[in-house]
Amino acid sequence: MSGFLKLTMGLFLAFTLTGCIGEEYDFTPPSVTISTVIESENVQSIELEEVNIDWNSDKYYKKETEDILSFAREQKPVHFKSGQKVDYDFDSQDFAIEELNVSVWNNNKEIELEINDDRSFHFPTEEGEFVIVFDLHSDKGMAQFVGNILMVGSPQEQTFESFFHEKMYEMHMGEVEYSYEPVQKEFNVVHADDAIVVFRENSDGEEKILIAYLEIVDNQWQWIQTRGAEWNSPVNWSSMNQPPYIYSGAISDKSISEVYVGNEPSKIISVEGEKRFWYAISPTKDVEITIIKDDGSKEIMGEINHEK
């Protein structure tokens, strides 16, 4: 009987060890995916990019990225609804979490997000382009991940944001010294289902401010026309050469208080410091542009520079 028990225990241990040997363990730093369920129960997700790794498990893993925000903004953006609940998941977890922090960055401002017990968090209610930063500290070391996120509101804005950023990504793919930043957008400007977006563009150290007009054609957004200006340009305003005639320009003179396109007052928006941008829509081509200064003096601006 004793021999039988020994044989049985020996076989049990052999099978147990075989099972352990056959099981695969992943000791590499984990990957992180954030996801949410959108309309029709479709899952919207993005796998975040590794930027900084200091991990010691089966071997030592090291990765360093100096400017994580710039790196993240180079990634293709993925849109999520503002204020939305988002789940996070690791592809493996052979480690113990010691500390976990999630934040988003917009215009160099950081917003820390509260992490829930069910491995989720909520995006802020603000809209625009954000960089998400995911910081993991564990018993194996630290790992940091980033992603490029678009926070959008209504269905119209969601499709617009996706189209605009994907178009910008497509037009400037491969350009190393290039960045852009939306400043202002406006919907249903001339008619329903159109939009204007004002954005800054930096290429090889030179900054421009641009305005684009877009319309929905056959249920899809289309980029119709664009105009731009440089802050130091002697001719710092222009007009689109087909309807709608959108007049626009840069302002770096703080004494200018108003700009009129014919009899129509323009919208003036602050961009940065004393830099401002104005635009107005007119049904008429070649109208007179008048600036009014703080002291009440008026000045008619130079000849029009039509889009070529």
SULZI-V247578 format. One record per helix or strand. SS is the DSSP state (@ for helix, = for strand). FROM is the first residue (numbers start at 1). LEN is the number of residues. Records with the same first field share a line. If there is no record, write none. Layout:
SS=FROM-LEN, FROM-LEN
This chain:
@=2-21, 39-3, 68-6, 155-17
==32-6, 43-5, 49-8, 60-4, 78-4, 85-6, 97-10, 109-5, 120-3, 128-11, 141-12, 178-10, 194-10, 206-12, 220-11, 237-3, 245-7, 256-6, 264-2, 267-6, 275-8, 289-5, 298-3, 306-1
